[in-house]
Amino acid sequence: MRLNVLAAALALGLGAGVLAFHPSRPLYMRQRPIALRAYDGVRLHGTLSLPRWRRSDVPAIVIVHGSGPRTRDDVRGDMRALVRMGFAVLAYDKRGTGRSEGVYVRQWGDSAAAVLTQLAKDASVALDSLRAAEGVDSARVGFFGASQAGWIIPLAAELATRHPRFHVLLAGPAVSTGVEHYFSDLSGDGTRPAQVTDRRELEARVLGFAGRHGYDPAPTLARSPVPTLWMLGERDQSVPTFASRRVLDSLARTGVSVHTVVSFPNADHFLRDADGGAQPPVWGEMMSWLQVQGVVRAP
């Protein structure tokens, strides 16, 4: 009888351990659902994740999606990494995807500025909500995002009630939507054979682009007061890193000093080593920069 009780207790303890360490519920974080009301009444759904054992308010990040019908599940890896590093993280389903209401726009046509502004308004609502959340240091709240988010985040910063403290942009474009699309067509976007394989010819054609530019982020970047870290891959086949760097360098020459650029020579659009070698130190570069900005403390 005692053996049966002991076995039952052991089984219960093991079961509790499995629950505590289940991959979908990491022990180091606590989470709660978030519902956001967008500017047009659309309800967006997300998850707020916080370090479980922090006793003081923590810095916080809104993750903004790249292109495609993305949900919070698509950024789960980044969310977990950021929480482990001590951040509160708000990730949400893009409008028209997951549990969020609204319509996801698949084809922009000539409406790039309108579509990006709509997504920026959604991101600004998320930032305002995160800033007011319990356990968050409202003075240390910023944006984090990749690819298309590089267009959305600077716009969202202007629409938020207060400017964010920082932006972290991974493989984000500082060029216009027209230039980015032209480059992707020529390079193959990493998903199809390239039309132009010679690097010099590719750069010359992109820098000489004379087509329709669509949305151009340069004016927004020029007037932004928010410290921004750009992490770019030199072997990116979706965003023309050389052209983005050219835009950011030109802003620096005019006295705009908020943009910091870190380039990884062998990294692709996902900031992974294009040849399968050692991964670029993306997180280390981010944390070092955030320490300089006073957002996080040195370990």
C-alpha positions in Angstrom: 0.0 0.0 0.0 2.8 2.5 0.9 4.6 1.5 -2.2 1.6 2.4 -4.3 1.2 5.8 -2.6 4.9 6.5 -3.1 4.6 5.5 -6.8 1.6 7.7 -7.2 3.3 10.7 -5.6 6.4 10.1 -7.8 4.2 10.0 -10.9 2.4 13.2 -9.9 5.8 14.9 -9.3 7.1 13.8 -12.7 3.9 14.9 -14.3 4.2 18.4 -12.7 7.7 18.6 -14.0 6.7 17.7 -17.5 4.1 20.5 -17.4 6.6 23.0 -15.9 9.2 22.3 -18.6 6.9 21.7 -21.6 8.4 23.4 -24.7 5.2 25.5 -25.1 5.3 26.8 -21.5 9.0 27.5 -20.6 9.6 27.8 -16.9 11.5 31.1 -17.2 8.5 33.1 -18.5 4.9 34.0 -17.6 2.4 34.9 -20.3 -1.0 36.4 -20.7 -3.2 37.1 -23.7 -3.6 40.7 -24.9 -6.4 42.2 -26.9 -5.7 45.5 -28.7 -8.2 47.9 -30.3 -6.8 49.3 -33.5 -7.5 52.8 -34.7 -10.3 51.6 -37.0 -11.9 49.4 -34.4 -10.3 46.1 -35.5 -9.4 43.9 -32.6 -5.9 42.5 -32.6 -4.9 39.6 -30.5 -1.5 38.9 -29.0 0.5 37.6 -26.1 2.5 39.4 -23.4 5.5 37.4 -22.2 7.6 38.5 -19.1 10.5 37.1 -17.2 9.0 35.0 -14.4 11.3 35.9 -11.5 12.1 39.6 -12.1 11.1 41.7 -9.1 11.6 45.1 -10.7 10.1 46.6 -13.9 11.9 45.4 -17.0 12.6 46.9 -20.5 10.1 45.8 -23.1 9.8 45.2 -26.8 7.0 45.0 -29.4 7.9 42.5 -32.1 6.7 43.7 -35.5 6.3 41.2 -38.3 8.0 41.0 -41.6 6.1 40.4 -44.8 3.5 37.7 -45.2 0.4 36.6 -43.2 2.3 36.3 -40.0 1.1 35.5 -36.5 2.7 35.6 -33.1 3.7 31.9 -33.5 6.1 32.9 -36.3 8.2 35.0 -34.0 8.1 32.6 -31.0 11.9 31.9 -31.3 12.7 35.6 -31.1 10.2 36.2 -28.3 11.7 33.4 -26.1 15.3 34.7 -26.7 14.3 38.2 -25.7 12.5 37.1 -22.6 15.5 35.0 -21.6 17.6 38.2 -21.9 15.3 40.0 -19.5 12.7 41.8 -21.7 9.0 41.8 -21.6 7.7 41.0 -25.1 4.5 41.8 -26.9 3.9 39.7 -30.0 0.6 39.9 -31.9 -1.1 38.4 -34.9 -1.0 40.7 -37.9 -4.4 42.0 -38.9 -6.4 39.4 -40.9 -4.2 36.5 -39.6 -4.4 34.2 -36.6 -7.0 35.4 -34.2 -6.8 39.1 -35.2 -9.7 40.7 -37.1 -9.5 42.8 -40.2 -8.2 42.0 -43.7 -4.7 41.0 -44.6 -3.7 42.8 -47.8 -1.8 40.5 -50.1 -1.3 42.6 -53.2 -0.1 46.2 -52.6 -0.2 47.5 -56.1 0.3 51.3 -55.9 -0.9 51.3 -52.3 2.4 50.5 -50.5 2.3 53.7 -48.4 -1.3 53.2 -47.3 -0.8 49.5 -46.4 2.4 50.2 -44.5 0.8 53.1 -42.6 -2.1 50.8 -41.6 0.3 48.2 -40.3 2.3 51.0 -38.5 -0.9 52.2 -36.8 -1.4 48.7 -35.5 2.2 48.6 -34.2 1.8 52.0 -32.5 -1.3 50.7 -30.6 0.7 47.7 -29.5 3.6 50.0 -28.2 1.2 52.2 -26.3 -0.4 49.1 -24.7 2.9 47.5 -23.8 4.1 50.8 -22.2 1.1 50.7 -19.8 1.5 47.0 -18.9 2.3 45.9 -15.3 5.9 44.9 -14.8 7.1 47.1 -17.7 9.5 50.0 -17.4 7.6 52.6 -19.5 10.8 54.5 -20.1 12.6 51.6 -21.7 10.1 50.4 -24.4 11.1 49.9 -28.0 10.4 48.1 -31.3 12.1 45.0 -32.7 11.5 43.6 -36.2 12.8 42.1 -39.4 12.6 42.7 -43.1 9.3 44.6 -43.9 9.2 45.8 -40.3 12.1 48.1 -41.3 9.5 50.2 -43.2 6.8 49.8 -40.6 8.6 50.6 -37.3 9.8 54.1 -38.0 6.3 55.0 -39.2 4.8 53.5 -36.0 7.1 55.5 -33.8 5.7 58.7 -35.2 2.1 57.5 -34.6 2.6 56.3 -31.0 1.6 58.5 -28.1 5.2 58.8 -27.1 8.3 57.9 -29.1 9.9 54.6 -28.3 13.3 54.5 -26.6 14.9 52.4 -29.3 14.5 50.4 -32.6 16.2 47.2 -33.5 15.9 46.4 -37.2 17.1 43.1 -38.6 17.6 43.0 -42.4 15.3 46.0 -42.7 15.3 48.1 -45.9 16.2 51.8 -45.9 15.4 51.9 -49.6 12.0 52.4 -51.3 9.6 49.6 -51.9 10.2 50.0 -55.6 14.0 49.6 -55.3 13.6 46.6 -53.0 11.2 44.9 -55.3 13.5 45.6 -58.3 16.5 44.2 -56.4 14.5 41.0 -55.4 13.5 40.5 -59.1 17.1 40.7 -60.2 18.6 38.7 -57.4 16.0 36.0 -57.3 15.0 36.9 -53.7 16.7 33.7 -52.4 13.9 31.6 -53.8 14.5 31.4 -57.6 17.4 31.7 -60.0 18.9 35.2 -60.2 18.5 37.3 -63.4 21.8 39.0 -62.7 24.7 37.1 -61.0 27.5 39.6 -61.4 27.7 41.6 -58.2 28.9 44.8 -59.9 26.2 44.8 -62.5 23.6 44.1 -59.9 24.6 47.0 -57.8 24.9 49.4 -60.8 21.4 48.5 -62.0 19.8 48.9 -58.5 21.6 52.1 -57.8 20.5 53.4 -61.2 16.9 52.3 -60.8 14.5 54.8 -62.6 11.2 53.1 -62.0 8.4 53.8 -59.7 9.7 54.1 -56.1 6.4 53.6 -54.2 7.0 54.2 -50.5 10.3 55.9 -49.7 11.3 55.7 -46.0 14.1 58.2 -46.2 12.1 61.3 -45.1 10.8 59.4 -42.0 14.3 58.1 -41.2 15.7 61.6 -41.6 13.4 63.2 -39.0 13.4 60.2 -36.5 14.8 61.0 -33.1 14.8 57.4 -32.0 18.2 55.5 -31.7 18.1 52.8 -34.3 20.2 49.7 -34.7 20.3 48.3 -38.2 21.8 44.8 -38.5 22.3 43.9 -42.2 23.6 40.8 -44.1 25.9 41.5 -47.0 24.6 38.5 -48.8 21.0 39.4 -48.4 19.1 38.5 -51.6 15.8 40.2 -50.6 17.0 43.6 -49.3 19.8 45.5 -51.1 22.1 46.0 -48.2 24.5 48.1 -50.3 21.7 50.5 -51.2 20.3 50.7 -47.7 23.8 51.5 -46.4 24.1 54.2 -49.0 20.8 55.8 -47.7 21.9 55.6 -44.1 25.4 57.0 -44.9 23.8 60.0 -46.7 21.7 60.7 -43.6 24.8 60.6 -41.4 26.5 63.1 -43.6 23.6 65.5 -43.1 23.9 65.3 -39.4 21.4 62.6 -38.6 23.2 60.6 -35.9 20.6 58.2 -34.5 21.2 55.3 -36.9 23.9 52.7 -36.1 24.7 50.1 -38.8 26.2 46.7 -38.2 26.9 44.6 -41.3 27.7 40.9 -41.3 29.8 40.0 -44.3 28.5 36.5 -44.9 25.0 36.8 -43.6 21.8 36.3 -45.7 18.4 37.9 -45.3 17.7 35.8 -42.1 21.1 37.0 -40.7 22.3 33.4 -40.9 25.7 32.5 -42.3 25.0 31.9 -46.0 27.5 29.0 -46.2 26.3 27.3 -43.0 29.2 28.4 -40.9 29.3 30.1 -37.5 26.3 32.2 -36.9 26.7 36.0 -36.8 26.6 37.4 -33.2 23.3 39.1 -33.7 22.1 39.0 -30.0 25.5 40.0 -28.7 25.6 43.1 -31.0 22.1 44.0 -30.0 22.8 43.8 -26.3 26.1 45.7 -26.5 24.3 48.5 -28.4 21.4 48.6 -25.9 23.9 48.9 -23.1 25.4 51.9 -24.8 21.9 53.4 -25.1 21.3 52.8 -21.4 18.4 50.4 -22.0 20.0 47.4 -20.3 22.8 47.1 -17.8 26.1 45.4 -18.5 26.2 41.8 -17.0 
